[in-house]
């Protein structure tokens, strides 16, 4: 979650073309994704936030992908 993301980690993403932040589809996840996305953008790193469709938990999406074990 956003609380576990350290400010010094933003620099690790400087050379990434675009960051996609995926959090759970609940109030805390939406707020956390918006906060982290804003942190990237403030530092000039392009970023967007996405939410899983049809489920609340990102792990549910991963479980549905064949061959992926969360």
C-alpha positions as CSV (number, residue, x, y, z in Angstrom):
1,X,0.0,0.0,0.0
2,X,0.9,3.6,-0.2
3,X,1.9,3.7,3.5
4,X,4.6,1.2,2.7
5,X,6.0,3.1,-0.2
6,X,9.1,5.2,0.7
7,X,9.8,8.6,-0.8
8,X,13.3,7.5,-1.7
9,X,11.8,4.8,-4.0
10,X,10.4,7.3,-6.5
11,X,13.8,7.7,-8.0
12,X,13.9,4.0,-8.9
13,X,11.1,4.8,-11.4
14,X,12.8,7.8,-13.2
15,X,13.6,5.8,-16.3
16,X,10.4,4.0,-16.6
17,X,8.2,5.3,-19.4
18,X,5.0,5.1,-17.4
19,X,3.9,3.8,-14.0
20,X,0.5,2.1,-13.5
21,X,-0.6,1.9,-9.9
22,X,-3.1,-0.9,-9.1
23,X,-4.8,-1.0,-5.7
24,X,-7.9,-2.7,-4.4
25,X,-11.3,-1.4,-5.6
26,X,-12.5,-0.1,-2.2
27,X,-12.4,3.4,-0.6
28,X,-8.9,2.8,0.9
29,X,-7.5,1.5,-2.4
30,X,-8.9,4.3,-4.5
31,X,-7.5,6.9,-2.1
32,X,-4.2,5.1,-1.8
33,X,-3.8,4.8,-5.6
34,X,-4.6,8.5,-6.1
35,X,-2.1,9.5,-3.5
36,X,0.7,7.3,-5.0
37,X,-0.1,8.4,-8.5
38,X,0.1,12.1,-7.4
39,X,3.4,11.4,-5.8
40,X,4.8,10.1,-9.1
41,X,3.4,12.9,-11.1
42,X,4.8,15.6,-8.7
43,X,8.2,14.2,-9.5
44,X,7.6,14.3,-13.2
45,X,7.1,10.5,-13.6
46,X,4.0,9.7,-15.7
47,X,1.6,7.6,-13.8
48,X,-2.0,6.4,-13.8
49,X,-4.1,4.4,-11.4
50,X,-6.3,1.5,-12.3
51,X,-8.8,-0.6,-10.3
52,X,-9.8,-4.2,-10.8
53,X,-13.1,-4.6,-12.6
54,X,-15.8,-6.9,-11.2
55,X,-13.8,-7.7,-8.0
56,X,-12.5,-5.7,-5.0
57,X,-9.1,-7.3,-4.5
58,X,-6.2,-7.1,-7.0
59,X,-5.3,-10.7,-5.9
60,X,-8.6,-11.9,-7.4
61,X,-7.5,-10.6,-10.8
62,X,-4.2,-12.4,-10.4
63,X,-5.9,-15.6,-9.4
64,X,-7.9,-15.5,-12.6
65,X,-4.8,-15.3,-14.8
66,X,-3.8,-18.8,-15.9
67,X,-0.5,-19.9,-14.4
68,X,-0.2,-17.0,-11.9
69,X,-0.1,-17.9,-8.2
70,X,-0.6,-14.9,-5.9
